[in-house]
Amino acid sequence: MPRTLKISFPEKCVGCEMCILEAQRQLSKVGLEGALIRVFRNTNSKLGNIEYSLEIDPRINSLNVDKIAQICPKLVFEVEEAE
């Protein structure tokens, strides 16, 4: 059964981009060109808070998603079994 990476707790994201670095390492790519995970910074000017939003390319499931989920210091991701 294929395993899929799911963003479970996006509010916990601190924007460290460790997930991006792990995915790029698995692809043997240097830099952010063609990254399968993208982290966007949203600035809420009313409260002065910085929030992050994540996007995952469906092709990410061809990689070792367990390592990507485990590298996140805030445990934003979960790995699910796809049916």
Salt bridges, closest charged atoms under 4 A:
GLU22 OE2 - ARG25 NH2 2.69
ASP57 OD2 - ARG59 NH2 2.91
ASP66 OD1 - ARG3 NH2 2.71
GLU80 OE2 - LYS6 NZ 3.46
GLU81 OE2 - ARG3 NH1 2.42
